[in-house]
Amino acid sequence: MIATDSKPSYREMITGDRFYYGVEVVTTRGLSPPGSPGDLAALAGSLLGDPRVGWISVTDNPGGAPMLPPDWLAGLLPDKRGRIVVHLTCKDLNRNGLEAAAWRYASEGFDNVLALTGDYPTTGFHGQANPVFDLDSTGLVSLLRSMNDGLKIPGRRGGVEVLPQTNFFIGCAVSPFKLHEHELVPQYLKLIRKIAAGTQWVIPQLGYDMRKFHEVKLVLASRGLEVPVIGNVYLLSKVVAKLFHSGKLAGCVVSDGLLEQAEKYGGGADKGRVFFQELAAKQLAVFKGLGFAAGYLGGMAKPETFSSIIEKAESFAPDDWREFIREIQFSRPGEFFLFDHDPQTGLSEPARVNREFLRSLERPPKNGEVTLSYRFSRLVHDIAFTENKGLFGLFRRLYSRWEKKPGRLSRFAYWLEKNAKHLAFECQDCGDCSLPDCAYLCPMIACSKHSRNGPCGGSADGRCELGDKTCFWARVYQRMKFYRQSETMFDRPIVFYHPELKHTSSWANRYLDKDHQALDRPNGDGVQQDAPA
């Protein structure tokens, strides 16, 4: 029988009243032999043995490089399972692989899971790996919640089989450190959607502006969502500050002003050790003062360094954090905030949504994304592809007839569809079209992660994390805002792409109820409809 830890579990910490501290542990690419300088088991054990540290969080191939899996490390600490968070990302596994990994986590007793889309792969054996992204973080959250509810699958002899319930404590990330409105607002809208899908706790990605961190809590409060939020702190160095400032590490932001300070103090005799540790401690103190559920420390440091930072955070006077808020506001020129600034606190005003933003919702400005092609596509969809409207019934009858008796007309219709859609949208012939879900931009060609459910956290200054194009969901947002639909852009079921439909007619699949719009609707017993053979 496995011994249990006497300390509270991670779930109890995050949902309780006391402020706790967690530390991130990154595994390695290659072996980590016991007793070696990089002995990860010793590092993790030392952290969990520290009375100041409540839990550790183990990453899953961060930065897109292959590393030892998080449950390998967590498995070396059998009596600490309740105080370990394991990450699970979508970049290396398809939906079957993710479900299998989730069953493995559950069977090993690792219930605390941070569900992430994941970084785009950067390196691998004999070159860069081909990413998967069969699901995104929203789909993964939905999968984990379904497993908690008792996953319903078609029975072997007909009917429904309900699998044993899991007990995942599901977390997700959000990236508030975006420069532009069309990057930031979709982040918040997707966060709300992930909570509806089953997220139970939230951690923002990395930045150094306490006002932006606080806005995450304001967004949730404005929607009446009482979900624990964990403050995220990364111990900087001069080198790390330069890396974050470059935008090459997805979701990590350092402004020009902070980089200037990092270079100034980093050039000193102690290489900025005192400055960087004090900055981290002040961030933790602010999170505690603002009512965050916990503080989360990351960075390349020894356990005693993390302990020292926590001790420093606890040593401040009770109200010092209010002054620290003003110190730690390293925003960028022209950065968009969803809420108006409160000069008295240095934060945003809880009840005052950005007035200029609200005016823009009432009278959306024209932008280059609202093209003639987009307007025409909306019109065609209303006439031909909207159920119970226009020509939809006629085409449904026509395609039903062609399905029973295919011929030249059906083949010509498919040829016409492929060529017209490729010309208009660079269509990849996926067979399960999400153009109406994505403001008539194709996620298979215009999004590096093929995301049909909202943005990842990797964009930088409006550009995709790969730097080769504008962020796909920023473009979608601009299009939908013009038609006053941006606030409801995710008010629809989660999209699960059905790859078995690839290289078939998406028009036929729409009219014959074979695409995601029909297949992902639960039937009477709560089981998704089977895909067509």
C-alpha positions as CSV (number, residue, x, y, z in Angstrom):
1,M,0.0,0.0,0.0
2,I,1.3,3.4,-1.0
3,A,2.0,5.8,1.9
4,T,0.2,9.1,1.8
5,D,1.5,12.6,2.4
6,S,0.4,14.3,5.6
7,K,0.2,17.7,3.9
8,P,-3.0,18.9,2.2
9,S,-3.5,17.8,-1.4
10,Y,-3.1,20.3,-4.3
11,R,-6.8,20.4,-4.7
12,E,-7.3,21.3,-1.0
13,M,-4.7,24.0,-1.2
14,I,-6.1,25.7,-4.3
15,T,-9.7,25.5,-3.1
16,G,-9.0,26.5,0.5
17,D,-8.4,29.9,2.2
18,R,-4.7,29.8,2.8
19,F,-2.2,31.1,0.2
20,Y,0.2,28.3,-0.9
21,Y,3.4,28.3,-3.1
22,G,4.2,25.9,-5.9
23,V,7.4,25.3,-7.9
24,E,7.8,24.3,-11.5
25,V,10.0,21.3,-12.4
26,V,11.2,20.8,-16.0
27,T,12.3,17.3,-17.0
28,T,15.3,16.7,-19.3
29,R,16.1,15.5,-22.7
30,G,18.1,12.4,-21.8
31,L,18.6,10.4,-18.7
32,S,18.8,11.8,-15.2
33,P,20.8,9.2,-13.3
34,P,20.4,9.2,-9.5
35,G,23.2,11.1,-7.7
36,S,24.0,13.2,-10.8
37,P,24.0,17.0,-10.7
38,G,20.8,16.9,-12.7
39,D,19.1,14.3,-10.5
40,L,15.4,15.3,-11.1
41,A,14.1,12.9,-8.5
42,A,16.3,14.5,-5.8
43,L,15.3,18.0,-6.9
44,A,11.6,17.2,-6.8
45,G,11.9,15.4,-3.5
46,S,13.8,18.3,-2.0
47,L,11.2,20.8,-3.1
48,L,8.3,18.7,-1.8
49,G,10.2,18.2,1.5
50,D,10.5,22.0,2.0
51,P,7.8,23.2,4.4
52,R,7.5,26.4,2.4
53,V,6.5,24.5,-0.9
54,G,3.0,23.2,-1.2
55,W,3.3,21.4,-4.5
56,I,5.4,20.9,-7.7
57,S,4.2,21.1,-11.3
58,V,5.9,19.0,-13.9
59,T,6.1,20.1,-17.5
60,D,5.3,18.2,-20.7
61,N,7.9,18.9,-23.4
62,P,8.0,22.7,-22.9
63,G,9.4,24.7,-25.8
64,G,8.5,21.9,-28.2
65,A,11.5,19.7,-27.5
66,P,11.3,16.0,-26.5
67,M,11.8,15.3,-22.8
68,L,11.1,12.7,-20.2
69,P,7.3,12.6,-19.5
70,P,6.0,14.3,-16.4
71,D,4.4,11.1,-14.9
72,W,7.8,9.4,-15.0
73,L,9.2,12.0,-12.6
74,A,6.0,12.1,-10.5
75,G,6.0,8.3,-10.3
76,L,9.4,8.4,-8.4
77,L,7.6,10.1,-5.5
78,P,4.7,7.7,-4.8
79,D,3.7,9.2,-1.4
80,K,3.5,12.8,-2.9
81,R,1.0,12.2,-5.7
82,G,-1.6,14.5,-4.2
83,R,0.9,17.4,-4.3
84,I,2.0,17.0,-7.9
85,V,0.5,18.6,-11.0
86,V,1.3,17.0,-14.3
87,H,1.0,18.8,-17.6
88,L,-0.6,17.3,-20.6
89,T,-0.2,18.9,-24.1
90,C,-1.8,18.3,-27.5
91,K,1.2,18.7,-29.7
92,D,2.6,15.2,-29.6
93,L,-0.5,13.0,-29.2
94,N,-3.7,12.6,-31.1
95,R,-7.0,12.3,-29.2
96,N,-6.5,8.5,-28.7
97,G,-3.0,9.1,-27.3
98,L,-4.3,11.9,-25.0
99,E,-7.1,9.7,-23.7
100,A,-4.6,6.9,-23.1
101,A,-2.2,9.2,-21.3
102,A,-5.1,10.5,-19.2
103,W,-6.1,6.9,-18.3
104,R,-2.5,6.3,-17.3
105,Y,-2.4,9.4,-15.1
106,A,-5.6,8.4,-13.4
107,S,-4.4,4.8,-12.8
108,E,-1.2,6.1,-11.3
109,G,-3.1,8.4,-9.0
110,F,-2.1,11.7,-10.7
111,D,-5.4,13.6,-10.7
112,N,-4.1,17.2,-10.9
113,V,-3.7,18.0,-14.7
114,L,-2.9,21.2,-16.5
115,A,-4.4,20.9,-20.0
116,L,-2.5,22.8,-22.6
117,T,-2.5,23.1,-26.4
118,G,1.3,23.1,-26.2
119,D,4.2,24.8,-27.9
120,Y,4.9,24.2,-31.6
121,P,7.7,21.6,-31.9
122,T,11.1,23.2,-32.4
123,T,13.5,20.3,-32.6
124,G,13.7,16.5,-32.9
125,F,15.6,13.5,-34.1
126,H,16.8,14.2,-37.7
127,G,14.9,17.5,-37.8
128,Q,11.8,19.2,-36.5
129,A,8.9,16.9,-35.5
130,N,5.6,17.1,-37.2
131,P,3.1,18.4,-34.7
132,V,-0.2,16.7,-34.0
133,F,-2.8,19.2,-32.5
134,D,-5.6,16.7,-33.2
135,L,-7.3,18.4,-30.2
136,D,-6.6,21.8,-28.6
137,S,-6.7,22.7,-24.9
138,T,-10.5,23.2,-25.1
139,G,-11.0,19.8,-26.5
140,L,-8.7,18.3,-24.0
141,V,-10.5,19.9,-21.1
142,S,-13.7,18.5,-22.5
143,L,-12.2,15.0,-22.8
144,L,-11.0,15.1,-19.2
145,R,-14.3,16.3,-17.9
146,S,-16.1,13.6,-19.8
147,M,-13.8,11.0,-18.2
148,N,-14.7,12.5,-14.8
149,D,-18.4,12.2,-15.6
150,G,-18.0,8.6,-16.8
151,L,-17.0,8.5,-20.5
152,K,-19.8,7.1,-22.6
153,I,-18.8,5.0,-25.6
154,P,-20.7,2.7,-27.9
155,G,-21.1,-0.7,-26.4
156,R,-19.6,-3.8,-28.1
157,R,-23.0,-5.3,-28.5
158,G,-24.9,-2.1,-29.1
159,G,-26.2,0.3,-26.5
160,V,-23.9,2.4,-24.3
161,E,-21.0,1.5,-22.2
162,V,-20.1,3.9,-19.3
163,L,-16.4,3.7,-18.3
164,P,-15.2,4.2,-14.7
165,Q,-15.2,7.8,-13.5
166,T,-11.9,9.6,-13.1
167,N,-11.2,12.4,-10.5
168,F,-9.2,14.9,-12.5
169,F,-8.7,18.4,-11.1
170,I,-8.5,20.2,-14.4
171,G,-6.5,23.4,-15.0
172,C,-6.0,25.5,-18.0
173,A,-3.8,28.5,-19.0
174,V,-4.7,31.9,-20.3
175,S,-2.4,34.5,-21.9
176,P,-3.3,38.1,-20.8
177,F,0.0,39.6,-21.9
178,K,-1.1,40.5,-25.4
179,L,-0.4,43.8,-27.0
180,H,-3.5,44.3,-29.1
181,E,-7.3,44.1,-28.5
182,H,-7.8,41.5,-31.3
183,E,-5.2,39.2,-29.5
184,L,-6.4,39.7,-25.9
185,V,-10.2,39.6,-26.1
186,P,-10.2,36.2,-27.8
187,Q,-7.9,34.9,-25.0
188,Y,-10.5,35.9,-22.4
189,L,-13.4,34.6,-24.4
190,K,-11.7,31.2,-24.9
191,L,-10.9,31.1,-21.1
192,I,-14.6,31.5,-20.4
193,R,-15.3,28.7,-22.9
194,K,-12.7,26.4,-21.3
195,I,-14.3,27.0,-17.9
196,A,-17.7,26.0,-19.3
197,A,-16.0,22.9,-20.8
198,G,-14.8,21.8,-17.4
199,T,-11.8,23.8,-16.2
200,Q,-11.6,24.0,-12.4
201,W,-8.5,26.3,-11.9
202,V,-6.6,28.8,-14.1
203,I,-3.0,29.9,-14.4
204,P,-2.0,32.9,-16.6
205,Q,1.1,32.7,-18.7
206,L,4.2,34.8,-18.0
207,G,4.5,38.5,-17.9
208,Y,5.6,41.3,-15.5
209,D,2.6,43.6,-15.2
210,M,0.4,43.1,-12.1
211,R,-2.4,45.0,-13.7
212,K,-2.6,42.4,-16.5
213,F,-2.6,39.5,-14.0
214,H,-5.4,41.2,-12.0
215,E,-7.5,41.6,-15.1
216,V,-7.8,37.9,-15.4
217,K,-9.6,37.9,-12.0
218,L,-11.7,40.8,-13.1
219,V,-12.8,39.0,-16.3
220,L,-13.9,36.0,-14.3
221,A,-15.7,38.2,-11.7
222,S,-17.5,40.1,-14.4
223,R,-19.0,36.8,-15.5
224,G,-19.8,35.5,-12.0
225,L,-17.2,32.8,-12.3
226,E,-15.5,31.8,-9.0
227,V,-12.6,29.8,-10.3
228,P,-9.2,29.8,-8.4
229,V,-6.5,31.7,-10.2
230,I,-2.8,31.0,-9.6
231,G,-0.2,33.8,-9.9
232,N,2.7,32.9,-12.2
233,V,6.2,34.0,-11.5
234,Y,9.4,33.2,-13.3
235,L,12.8,34.0,-11.8
236,L,14.5,36.1,-14.4
237,S,18.2,36.5,-15.2
238,K,19.7,38.7,-17.8
239,V,19.8,35.9,-20.3
240,V,16.2,34.8,-19.7
241,A,15.0,38.4,-19.9
242,K,16.5,38.7,-23.4
243,L,14.9,35.5,-24.5
244,F,11.5,36.5,-23.2
245,H,11.9,39.9,-24.8
246,S,12.7,38.4,-28.2
247,G,9.3,36.8,-28.4
248,K,10.9,33.4,-29.3
249,L,9.4,31.7,-26.3
250,A,5.6,31.4,-26.7
251,G,3.5,33.2,-24.1
252,C,6.4,34.8,-22.2
253,V,6.7,38.6,-22.3
254,V,9.3,41.0,-21.1
255,S,8.9,44.7,-22.1
256,D,11.6,47.1,-23.2
257,G,11.5,48.8,-19.8
258,L,12.0,45.5,-17.9
259,L,14.8,44.4,-20.2
260,E,16.6,47.7,-19.6
261,Q,16.5,47.0,-15.8
262,A,17.5,43.3,-16.3
263,E,20.6,44.4,-18.3
264,K,21.4,47.1,-15.8
265,Y,21.3,44.8,-12.7
266,G,22.4,41.8,-14.6
267,G,25.6,43.5,-15.4
268,G,26.4,44.0,-11.7
269,A,28.8,42.0,-9.5
270,D,26.1,39.6,-8.4
271,K,24.6,39.3,-11.9
272,G,21.4,40.8,-10.7
273,R,20.7,38.0,-8.2
274,V,19.3,40.3,-5.5
275,F,17.2,42.3,-7.9
276,F,15.7,39.3,-9.7
277,Q,14.9,37.4,-6.5
278,E,13.3,40.5,-4.9
279,L,11.2,41.1,-8.0
280,A,9.9,37.5,-7.8
281,A,9.2,37.9,-4.1
282,K,7.3,41.1,-4.7
283,Q,5.2,39.4,-7.3
284,L,4.3,36.7,-4.9
285,A,3.4,39.2,-2.3
286,V,1.1,41.0,-4.7
287,F,-0.7,37.8,-5.7
288,K,-1.3,37.0,-2.1
289,G,-2.6,40.5,-1.4
290,L,-4.9,40.5,-4.4
291,G,-6.5,37.2,-3.3
292,F,-5.0,34.8,-5.8
293,A,-5.3,31.2,-4.8
294,A,-1.6,30.6,-4.8
295,G,1.8,31.6,-6.3
296,Y,3.7,29.5,-8.8
297,L,7.5,29.8,-9.1
298,G,9.5,28.8,-12.1
299,G,13.0,29.2,-13.3
300,M,16.5,27.6,-13.4
301,A,17.3,27.7,-9.7
302,K,18.2,25.5,-6.8
303,P,15.6,24.6,-4.2
304,E,17.2,26.8,-1.6
305,T,16.8,29.8,-4.0
306,F,13.1,29.2,-4.3
307,S,12.9,28.9,-0.5
308,S,14.7,32.2,-0.1
309,I,12.3,33.9,-2.5
310,I,9.3,32.5,-0.6
311,E,10.8,33.6,2.7
312,K,11.4,37.1,1.3
313,A,7.8,37.3,0.1
314,E,6.5,36.3,3.6
315,S,8.8,38.9,5.3
316,F,7.2,42.0,3.7
317,A,4.9,44.2,5.8
318,P,1.1,43.4,5.4
319,D,0.4,46.4,3.0
320,D,3.7,46.5,1.1
321,W,2.2,44.7,-1.8
322,R,0.1,47.7,-2.6
323,E,3.2,49.7,-3.4
324,F,4.7,46.7,-5.3
325,I,1.8,46.9,-7.7
326,R,3.0,50.2,-9.0
327,E,6.6,49.0,-9.3
328,I,5.7,45.9,-11.3
329,Q,3.8,47.4,-14.3
330,F,6.1,46.7,-17.2
331,S,3.5,47.2,-19.9
332,R,4.4,48.1,-23.5
333,P,3.5,51.3,-25.3
334,G,0.0,51.2,-26.7
335,E,-0.9,47.9,-24.9
336,F,-4.6,47.2,-24.7
337,F,-6.3,46.7,-21.3
338,L,-9.9,45.5,-21.1
339,F,-10.7,47.6,-18.0
340,D,-10.0,51.3,-17.3
341,H,-7.1,52.2,-15.2
342,D,-7.6,53.1,-11.5
343,P,-5.0,55.7,-10.6
344,Q,-5.5,55.2,-6.9
345,T,-4.6,51.5,-6.9
346,G,-2.5,51.3,-10.1
347,L,-4.7,48.4,-11.2
348,S,-7.9,48.3,-13.3
349,E,-11.3,49.4,-12.1
350,P,-13.5,46.3,-11.5
351,A,-16.7,47.8,-12.9
352,R,-15.2,49.9,-15.6
353,V,-14.7,48.1,-18.9
354,N,-12.5,50.1,-21.3
355,R,-14.8,52.8,-22.5
356,E,-13.1,53.2,-25.9
357,F,-13.5,49.4,-26.4
358,L,-17.2,49.6,-25.5
359,R,-17.7,52.4,-28.1
360,S,-15.9,50.3,-30.7
361,L,-18.4,47.5,-30.1
362,E,-21.3,49.8,-30.7
363,R,-19.7,51.2,-33.9
364,P,-17.1,48.7,-35.1
365,P,-14.5,50.3,-37.2
366,K,-13.7,49.1,-40.7
367,N,-10.6,46.9,-41.0
368,G,-8.8,45.2,-43.7
369,E,-10.1,41.7,-42.7
370,V,-13.6,42.6,-43.8
371,T,-13.1,41.9,-47.4
372,L,-15.6,41.6,-50.2
373,S,-15.0,37.8,-50.3
374,Y,-15.9,37.6,-46.6
375,R,-19.1,39.5,-47.1
376,F,-20.0,37.3,-50.1
377,S,-19.2,34.1,-48.1
378,R,-21.6,35.2,-45.3
379,L,-24.3,35.8,-47.9
380,V,-23.8,32.4,-49.5
381,H,-23.9,30.6,-46.2
382,D,-27.2,32.3,-45.2
383,I,-28.7,31.2,-48.5
384,A,-27.3,27.8,-49.0
385,F,-25.8,26.4,-45.8
386,T,-28.1,27.6,-43.0
387,E,-30.4,24.8,-41.8
388,N,-34.1,25.5,-42.4
389,K,-33.4,28.6,-44.5
390,G,-33.0,29.4,-48.2
391,L,-31.9,26.6,-50.4
392,F,-30.7,24.3,-47.6
393,G,-33.7,21.9,-48.0
394,L,-33.4,21.7,-51.7
395,F,-29.7,20.9,-51.6
396,R,-30.3,18.3,-48.8
397,R,-32.8,16.5,-51.0
398,L,-30.4,16.7,-54.0
399,Y,-27.4,15.3,-52.1
400,S,-29.5,12.6,-50.5
401,R,-30.5,11.5,-54.0
402,W,-26.8,11.6,-55.2
403,E,-25.7,9.5,-52.1
404,K,-28.1,6.7,-53.1
405,K,-27.2,6.9,-56.8
406,P,-23.8,8.7,-57.4
407,G,-23.1,9.8,-60.9
408,R,-21.5,12.5,-63.1
409,L,-23.4,15.3,-61.4
410,S,-22.2,14.4,-57.9
411,R,-18.6,14.1,-59.1
412,F,-18.9,17.4,-60.9
413,A,-20.3,19.1,-57.8
414,Y,-17.4,17.8,-55.7
415,W,-14.9,19.0,-58.4
416,L,-16.5,22.4,-58.4
417,E,-16.5,22.5,-54.6
418,K,-12.8,21.7,-54.3
419,N,-11.7,24.1,-56.9
420,A,-13.9,27.0,-55.9
421,K,-13.0,26.6,-52.2
422,H,-9.3,26.3,-52.9
423,L,-9.4,29.4,-55.0
424,A,-11.4,31.4,-52.4
425,F,-10.0,30.0,-49.1
426,E,-6.9,27.8,-50.0
427,C,-9.1,24.9,-48.9
428,Q,-7.2,21.8,-47.9
429,D,-10.2,19.4,-48.7
430,C,-10.5,18.3,-45.0
431,G,-14.1,17.2,-45.6
432,D,-15.3,18.7,-42.2
433,C,-15.4,22.4,-42.9
434,S,-15.0,25.0,-40.2
435,L,-15.2,28.0,-42.4
436,P,-18.5,29.2,-40.8
437,D,-16.9,28.6,-37.3
438,C,-13.9,30.7,-38.2
439,A,-15.3,33.7,-40.1
440,Y,-14.5,32.1,-43.5
441,L,-10.8,31.7,-42.8
442,C,-9.5,28.1,-43.1
443,P,-7.8,26.9,-39.9
444,M,-6.1,24.1,-41.8
445,I,-4.0,26.6,-43.8
446,A,-4.1,29.8,-41.8
447,C,-3.5,28.5,-38.3
448,S,-0.2,26.7,-37.5
449,K,-2.0,24.5,-34.9
450,H,-5.2,24.1,-37.0
451,S,-7.2,25.4,-34.0
452,R,-11.0,25.5,-34.5
453,N,-11.8,26.6,-30.9
454,G,-9.9,29.8,-30.3
455,P,-6.4,31.0,-30.0
456,C,-3.4,29.4,-28.3
457,G,-1.2,31.5,-26.1
458,G,1.7,31.7,-28.4
459,S,1.1,34.9,-30.5
460,A,3.4,37.8,-30.2
461,D,2.5,41.4,-31.2
462,G,-0.4,40.0,-33.3
463,R,1.8,37.4,-35.1
464,C,1.7,33.7,-34.9
465,E,4.3,32.1,-32.6
466,L,6.1,30.9,-35.8
467,G,6.4,34.5,-36.9
468,D,5.3,33.7,-40.4
469,K,1.7,35.2,-40.4
470,T,-0.8,37.2,-38.5
471,C,-2.5,35.3,-35.7
472,F,-5.4,33.4,-37.1
473,W,-7.9,34.1,-34.3
474,A,-6.9,37.7,-34.2
475,R,-8.1,37.9,-37.8
476,V,-11.3,36.0,-37.0
477,Y,-12.0,38.4,-34.1
478,Q,-11.7,41.4,-36.4
479,R,-14.1,40.0,-38.9
480,M,-16.7,39.0,-36.4
481,K,-16.4,42.3,-34.4
482,F,-17.4,44.2,-37.5
483,Y,-20.7,42.3,-37.6
484,R,-21.1,42.7,-33.8
485,Q,-20.6,39.0,-33.2
486,S,-17.2,39.0,-31.4
487,E,-18.7,38.7,-27.9
488,T,-20.6,35.5,-29.0
489,M,-17.9,34.1,-31.3
490,F,-17.6,31.0,-29.1
491,D,-21.2,30.5,-28.2
492,R,-21.4,27.2,-29.9
493,P,-20.4,23.6,-29.2
494,I,-16.7,22.7,-29.2
495,V,-15.5,21.7,-32.6
496,F,-13.9,18.3,-32.9
497,Y,-12.5,17.8,-36.4
498,H,-13.4,14.4,-37.9
499,P,-10.4,13.2,-40.0
500,E,-12.3,10.3,-41.4
501,L,-14.0,12.8,-43.7
502,K,-10.8,14.0,-45.3
503,H,-11.0,14.2,-49.1
504,T,-14.7,13.9,-49.2
505,S,-17.3,16.6,-50.0
506,S,-17.8,18.9,-47.1
507,W,-21.0,20.2,-48.8
508,A,-22.4,16.7,-48.9
509,N,-21.3,16.1,-45.4
510,R,-23.1,19.2,-44.2
511,Y,-26.3,18.4,-46.0
512,L,-26.3,14.8,-45.0
513,D,-25.4,15.4,-41.3
514,K,-22.0,13.8,-41.5
515,D,-19.8,16.7,-40.3
516,H,-19.0,18.0,-36.9
517,Q,-22.1,20.1,-36.6
518,A,-24.1,16.9,-36.5
519,L,-21.7,14.3,-35.3
520,D,-20.8,16.2,-32.1
521,R,-24.4,16.7,-31.0
522,P,-25.2,14.2,-28.2
523,N,-28.0,11.9,-29.0
524,G,-30.7,10.9,-26.6
525,D,-28.4,8.8,-24.4
526,G,-25.6,11.3,-24.2
527,V,-23.3,9.5,-26.6
528,Q,-21.9,11.3,-29.6
529,Q,-23.2,9.9,-32.9
530,D,-20.9,7.5,-34.6
531,A,-18.9,8.8,-37.5
532,P,-19.9,7.5,-41.0
533,A,-18.2,4.3,-42.1
